[in-house]
Amino acid sequence: MLEGKGMIKETDMADVKMQMQAMACASQALDLHDVLDCISVAAHIKKEFDKMYGSGWQCVVGSNSGCFFTHTPGTFIYFSLGTLNFLIFKGASS
């Protein structure tokens, strides 16, 4: 749906393949779920990343949100597709 319209705003993911996978997964989620159903979109992305890269991933989707979190280094990406922002990261283990 929104392929090629993504813009990375911030990331510490050195693996470009993982960055591209994040945006592709978000685009797929928007194709499968109503764009206004941010919970289902975020759940889809989280479950896919858990399958691909192990459990512990978190995802926030929306157009106006704030957050403060600790993450595992190399797993954070914040990007936009259209008017939605996507935050994906793996939680830090204690």
N, C-alpha and C positions, 0 to 999 in steps of 0.2 A: 504494500500500500504506500508506504512512505520511503521506500528504498532511495538512497542517495540524498535524502533531505535531512539527515542527521548531522548534528553539530556537537562535538565533544567540548564541554565547557571546562572540565577538570578531570584528571585521572592520574593515578600512580601505577596503572597497569603497564608494565613494560612490554607485555606480550600483545602485539598489534592484532594477532588472530583472536585473542580473547576480547579485545575491544570491539572488533567487527562482529564477533558472535553476540555480544551484548546488544548491539544495535539491530542485528538481524532478528534476534529473539524478541526484542521489543516490537519490531515491525510485524512479526508473525503474530504476537499476542494481540496487536491492534486489529489484525485481519480476522482473528477468531472471536474477539470479544467486542462489545460496544465500547466506543471510545470514552464514554462517560462512566463506565464501570471500572474505575481505576483499581479497585480491590482485585477484581478478577484478572486484570492485565498484570498487576504486580505479582499475584499468586502464580500465574503462568510462568513468568520470567524466573521467579525464585525456584520453582520446581524444576525447571529446565537446567538452571545453573547447578542446583543440588545434584541432578543426575550426571551432568557433564564434569563437574569439578569437586564433587564431594559435598557433604551437608554443611550447613551453617551460613548459607547465603541469605541476604536480606535485600528487599527491593521496596523502594518508595516511588510512586507514580502520581503526578499531579501537576497543576499549573501554578500553584501558590502554596509553598510549604517551607518550613524551616526545620533544621535538625542539627543535632550534635551527637557524635558517636565515635567509638573507637573501632578500628578495623584492622584486619590482618594486612600487613604491608604488601603492596602489589596487587590488591584485589578491588580497589576503589575506582569507580567510573561514574561521572555525572555528565549527562548529555541530554539533548533535546531532539525530539522528532515532532515537527509541526509545532503546536502550541503546548505540548506536554513535555515535562521534564522527568527524567529517569535517573534514579540514584540506585546503584547496585554495589554491594560490598559484602565481603565475608566478615562476619563478626570475629573479633579478637578472642582467643581463648584465654581464660584466666590463669 
